C-alpha cells in the first residue's frame, strides 16, 4: 500500500471513529431514559419475585404448568411477579400471577427476532427495553427473590449475574431457587467439583447462595421463610 493510500485509510478510520464517539455520546441519553422510566414505574409495584426460564417451553410441558402454579402461590403470599415478558416460562408465570389477582410485570426486550408481550402482563406494568444491562438491573433491583426454571443462555446469564452480585456483596443476599433437579444437577456438580474442589475458584459458602428443589411449595416456602427474618427492600 502506497503513502497516499495509507493517508486515505488513516483519514477514513479517524473519521469513522469520530462518528462512533459522537454516536456514543447521544446513546447515553437513550440509556438514561430507560433507567428513569424503569425506576419510576417499577418503584411503585412493591415486593416482587423474578421468575426465569426458557421462552421455548411449550404450553403442554410440565415446566409450563409448574411456572403457572409457582407464580400463583407466590402471589398468594403477597408478592408480585416479574418476568421477561415473552412466551414459554415467562408467559406461564405471568398467567399464574394474573390468575391469582397479583401484580404481573413484563420486562421485554427488542431483539432481532420478534418477541411480543405475552397476554398475561398487566397493561400498565409492561415495559420494553433496548439494552440488556438496563433490563437486567431492573430484574435484580426490584426483585425480592429469583426462581429459575430450566432455560438457555439468557436464563444462565440472569442466574450467574445474581450470584456474582451477592458473592461480591454488591447487593445483599436474597433467595435464589433453582427448580428442576434433573436439569440443574449436572451444572451444580461441575460447580462443586471443578470450580470449588479442583480449582478453588469459589468458596464453599458460595454453594449456599441458592436452593435446589423439584417442589413448587418448597420454593415458595424458601422465599417466604427468608423474609420472615429479613426486611423487604429494593436491592442496590
C-alpha positions as CSV (number, residue, x, y, z in Angstrom):
1,X,0.0,0.0,0.0
2,X,1.4,3.4,-1.0
3,X,1.8,6.5,1.1
4,X,-1.3,8.2,-0.4
5,X,-3.4,5.1,0.2
6,X,-2.1,4.9,3.8
7,X,-3.2,8.5,4.4
8,X,-6.7,7.9,2.9
9,X,-7.1,4.8,5.1
10,X,-5.9,6.7,8.2
11,X,-8.2,9.6,7.4
12,X,-11.2,7.2,6.9
13,X,-10.5,5.4,10.2
14,X,-10.2,8.6,12.1
15,X,-13.5,9.9,10.6
16,X,-15.2,6.6,11.3
17,X,-14.0,6.6,15.0
18,X,-15.0,10.2,15.4
19,X,-18.6,9.3,14.3
20,X,-18.6,6.4,16.7
21,X,-17.6,8.7,19.6
22,X,-20.3,11.2,18.6
23,X,-23.0,8.4,18.5
24,X,-21.9,7.0,21.8
25,X,-22.4,10.4,23.5
26,X,-26.0,10.5,22.3
27,X,-26.7,6.9,23.2
28,X,-26.2,8.0,26.9
29,X,-29.5,9.9,26.8
30,X,-31.4,6.9,25.5
31,X,-29.9,4.7,28.2
32,X,-30.8,7.3,30.8
33,X,-34.3,7.4,29.6
34,X,-34.7,3.7,30.0
35,X,-33.3,3.9,33.6
36,X,-35.6,6.7,34.5
37,X,-38.7,5.1,33.1
38,X,-37.8,1.7,34.7
39,X,-37.1,3.2,38.1
40,X,-40.2,5.4,38.1
41,X,-42.6,2.6,37.1
42,X,-41.1,-0.4,39.0
43,X,-40.6,1.5,42.3
44,X,-44.4,1.7,42.6
45,X,-45.2,-2.0,42.4
46,X,-44.0,-3.3,45.7
47,X,-42.2,-6.6,46.6
48,X,-41.9,-9.0,43.6
49,X,-40.2,-12.2,42.7
50,X,-38.5,-12.6,39.3
51,X,-39.2,-15.9,37.5
52,X,-36.9,-17.0,34.7
53,X,-36.9,-19.9,32.3
54,X,-36.9,-20.8,28.6
55,X,-39.0,-18.9,26.1
56,X,-39.2,-22.1,24.1
57,X,-41.2,-24.1,26.7
58,X,-44.5,-25.3,25.2
59,X,-47.8,-25.0,27.0
60,X,-48.1,-28.7,27.3
61,X,-44.7,-29.1,29.0
62,X,-44.7,-29.8,32.8
63,X,-42.4,-26.8,33.4
64,X,-45.1,-24.5,32.0
65,X,-47.7,-25.7,34.5
66,X,-45.1,-25.6,37.2
67,X,-44.3,-21.9,36.5
68,X,-48.0,-21.1,36.4
69,X,-48.6,-22.8,39.8
70,X,-45.4,-21.2,41.3
71,X,-46.4,-17.7,40.3
72,X,-50.0,-18.3,41.6
73,X,-48.7,-19.4,45.0
74,X,-46.1,-16.7,45.3
75,X,-48.8,-14.0,44.6
76,X,-51.0,-15.6,47.3
77,X,-48.1,-14.7,49.7
78,X,-48.4,-11.0,48.8
79,X,-45.6,-10.7,46.1
80,X,-45.9,-9.7,42.5
81,X,-44.3,-11.5,39.6
82,X,-41.6,-10.1,37.2
83,X,-40.7,-11.9,34.0
84,X,-39.0,-11.2,30.7
85,X,-42.4,-10.6,29.2
86,X,-42.2,-13.2,26.4
87,X,-43.6,-16.7,25.8
88,X,-42.8,-20.0,27.4
89,X,-42.0,-20.0,31.1
90,X,-42.4,-16.2,31.2
91,X,-45.9,-16.4,29.8
92,X,-46.8,-19.2,32.3
93,X,-45.5,-17.1,35.3
94,X,-47.5,-14.0,34.2
95,X,-50.5,-16.2,33.7
96,X,-50.3,-17.6,37.2
97,X,-49.8,-14.1,38.7
98,X,-52.9,-12.8,36.8
99,X,-54.9,-15.9,37.8
100,X,-54.1,-15.1,41.5
101,X,-55.0,-11.5,41.1
102,X,-51.4,-10.5,41.8
103,X,-49.2,-7.9,40.1
104,X,-48.0,-9.2,36.7
105,X,-44.9,-7.4,35.3
106,X,-43.2,-8.0,32.0
107,X,-39.8,-6.6,31.1
108,X,-39.5,-7.2,27.4
109,X,-36.5,-6.6,25.1
110,X,-36.1,-5.5,21.5
111,X,-34.4,-8.4,19.7
112,X,-33.5,-9.1,16.0
113,X,-36.3,-11.7,16.0
114,X,-39.7,-10.6,17.2
115,X,-40.6,-11.2,20.9
116,X,-44.0,-9.8,21.6
117,X,-45.5,-9.3,25.1
118,X,-47.5,-12.3,26.3
119,X,-51.2,-11.6,27.0
120,X,-51.0,-12.0,30.8
121,X,-49.0,-8.9,31.7
122,X,-50.8,-6.0,33.4
123,X,-51.1,-3.4,30.7
124,X,-49.7,-0.6,33.0
125,X,-46.8,-2.9,34.0
126,X,-45.4,-3.8,30.6
127,X,-42.0,-2.3,29.9
128,X,-39.8,-2.6,26.8
129,X,-36.0,-2.1,26.8
130,X,-33.3,-1.7,24.1
131,X,-30.4,-2.6,26.4
132,X,-30.0,-5.9,28.2
133,X,-27.9,-4.4,31.0
134,X,-30.7,-1.9,31.9
135,X,-33.3,-4.7,31.8
136,X,-31.1,-6.9,34.0
137,X,-30.7,-4.2,36.6
138,X,-34.5,-3.9,36.8
139,X,-34.8,-7.6,37.4
140,X,-32.4,-7.5,40.3
141,X,-33.2,-4.1,41.9
142,X,-37.0,-4.7,42.3
143,X,-37.0,-8.5,43.0
144,X,-37.1,-9.9,46.4
145,X,-36.1,-13.3,45.1
146,X,-35.2,-15.2,41.9
147,X,-36.8,-18.5,40.9
148,X,-35.0,-20.1,37.9
149,X,-36.6,-22.9,35.9
150,X,-34.8,-24.7,33.0
151,X,-33.7,-22.3,30.3
152,X,-30.9,-21.4,27.9
153,X,-28.2,-18.8,27.8
154,X,-30.4,-15.9,28.9
155,X,-31.6,-17.8,31.9
156,X,-28.0,-18.7,32.8
157,X,-27.0,-15.1,32.4
158,X,-29.6,-13.9,34.9
159,X,-28.7,-16.7,37.4
160,X,-24.9,-16.1,37.4
161,X,-25.3,-12.3,37.4
162,X,-27.3,-12.5,40.6
163,X,-24.9,-15.0,42.2
164,X,-22.0,-12.7,41.3
165,X,-23.6,-9.6,42.8
166,X,-24.4,-11.4,46.0
167,X,-21.0,-13.1,46.2
168,X,-19.2,-9.8,45.7
169,X,-21.5,-8.1,48.2
170,X,-22.7,-5.5,45.6
171,X,-26.2,-6.4,46.8
172,X,-27.5,-8.0,50.0
173,X,-28.3,-11.7,49.9
174,X,-31.8,-12.6,48.6
175,X,-33.3,-16.1,48.0
176,X,-32.4,-17.8,44.7
177,X,-34.3,-21.0,43.9
178,X,-33.4,-23.5,41.1
179,X,-36.3,-25.7,40.1
180,X,-35.6,-29.0,38.4
181,X,-33.0,-31.3,39.9
182,X,-32.6,-33.3,36.7
183,X,-31.8,-30.2,34.8
184,X,-29.5,-28.4,37.3
185,X,-27.6,-31.3,39.0
186,X,-25.0,-31.6,36.2
187,X,-24.2,-27.9,36.3
188,X,-24.1,-27.9,40.1
189,X,-21.8,-31.0,40.2
190,X,-19.4,-29.2,37.9
191,X,-19.5,-26.1,40.0
192,X,-18.7,-28.1,43.1
193,X,-16.2,-30.5,41.5
194,X,-14.4,-28.1,39.2
195,X,-14.9,-24.5,40.5
196,X,-14.6,-25.4,44.1
197,X,-12.7,-28.6,44.7
198,X,-10.3,-28.7,41.7
199,X,-9.5,-25.1,41.1
200,X,-10.6,-23.3,44.3
201,X,-12.2,-20.5,42.3
202,X,-15.1,-20.2,44.6
203,X,-15.6,-20.6,48.4
204,X,-17.6,-23.4,49.9
205,X,-20.0,-20.9,51.3
206,X,-20.9,-19.8,47.7
207,X,-22.8,-23.1,47.4
208,X,-25.2,-21.8,49.9
209,X,-26.3,-18.9,47.7
210,X,-29.0,-21.0,46.0
211,X,-31.6,-23.6,46.9
212,X,-32.4,-26.6,44.6
213,X,-35.8,-28.3,44.6
214,X,-38.4,-30.1,42.5
215,X,-41.2,-28.7,44.5
216,X,-43.2,-25.5,43.9
217,X,-44.3,-25.5,47.5
218,X,-40.7,-25.8,48.8
219,X,-39.7,-22.9,46.5
220,X,-42.4,-20.7,47.8
221,X,-41.7,-21.6,51.4
222,X,-38.0,-20.9,51.0
223,X,-38.7,-17.4,49.9
224,X,-41.3,-16.7,52.5
225,X,-39.2,-18.1,55.3
226,X,-36.3,-15.9,54.2
227,X,-38.5,-12.8,54.6
228,X,-39.7,-13.9,58.0
229,X,-36.2,-12.9,59.1
230,X,-35.2,-10.1,56.8
231,X,-36.8,-6.8,55.7
232,X,-38.3,-6.4,52.2
233,X,-36.5,-3.6,50.3
234,X,-35.2,-2.8,46.8
235,X,-31.6,-4.0,46.1
236,X,-28.7,-1.6,45.5
